[in-house]
Amino acid sequence: DHMITYVNPSAQAMLGKQEWELIGRNFIDGFPPDKAQELTSVLRRLSGAGRSTTRDLILNYIDREYSLSFRNVIRDGELIGTTVVVNDLTEKKMLEQERAIRERLTGVVEMAGAAAHELNQPLAVISGHAELLLRDTEKSGGKIAKRAKTILEQVERLGTLTRKFTSIVTYKTKECGGNIKIVDIDK
């Protein structure tokens, strides 16, 4: 008849109720109609089985996710009840999401560090040659000196970007045309 006859302390804590508030109540009470119907269906299938049977159900209810494992209790060949083991999966799911985010962040940070390192090597060479070129052409002035200054300015811009790469500890993305998202280096 789906009446609660025992509730362990863990279930009391999970439900935020005392034992006396639960014993004698119908297990289905308090669930919204769609969830109550789902639970009733599982309990009916179990009671019709007539043997030791287990049914598992994942239930999303009030911003939480629960795993319910129903098992018939048979004594002397007769069904005398059903046990329900309830596990709150919400924290586990949140921890898994946080772990995935940390792994992605680690990948982004490692990639940014590798890119910065690899970019800094040729930038140092370009910068050195541009400075030598600028020094050689500053006396005569003209277009070549102006171009050497432009090269040095752009090398410094790239150097600033590589420093930003190495300082990434968290990241946000931004749209980059179409459905492409890229890391927003300034954030």
Disulfide bonds with the S-S distance in Angstrom:
none
